[in-house]
């Protein structure tokens, strides 16, 4: 059974940094199609970035500030967030897609973590 557990969220000042972690069980991250999403109150779930084997895709809204990476030995995927802005405040989700090709829609992801809250103060 595939399980995803996010951690690392919290309160940070604008301009600061956070690193989120997603521990994966039931599937090796080496071959997994992994993505990070976020959802603010009253808004739809938003694609941020994904890693599919060696293919990395990042939304233009966070490109240059957010970066996805993985540690295969720890079965963990990371989201490094720099230069955070108040509008980055949201619940952040880790997700896994069974698709072979890179996907950016939430509907194409089959497993989700519980989410971790990120709050950026001005």
C-alpha positions, 0 to 999 in steps of 0.5 A, a space after each residue: 500500500 502506497 503512503 505519503 507523509 509530508 512534514 516541514 511546514 510552519 510559520 516563516 517571515 516573507 523572504 525566508 525559506 522552508 524545506 518540506 519533506 515527503 516520505 514514501 512507503 510502498 513505492 520506491 521514489 527512484 521510479 515514482 512520478 512525484 509532484 507537489 501541490 498547494 491549496 489555499 482556502 477557497 482556491 483550487 489545488 495548484 500544481 507546483 513542481 514534479 519529478 518523474 525519474 530524471 524529468 523535472 517540471 516546475 510551474 512558472 509561478 514558483 520557478 526560480 524560488 521552489 525546487 524539487 529533489 529526492 533522496 533515494 536512500 531515504 525514500 524521501 522527496 523534498 520541496 525547497 522553498 526560498 524567497 517566500 511570499 505571503 501569497 505562498 500561504 497554503 496547505 502543501 501536498 505531496 502526491 504520486 501518479 501512476 502515469 508513466 509520463 509527467 503530469 501536472 493535473 491533480 486528477 492525474 495523481 493517485 495517492 496523496 499525503 495529508 498536507 502540511 500548512 505553510 504560513 508566510 507573514 509579511 
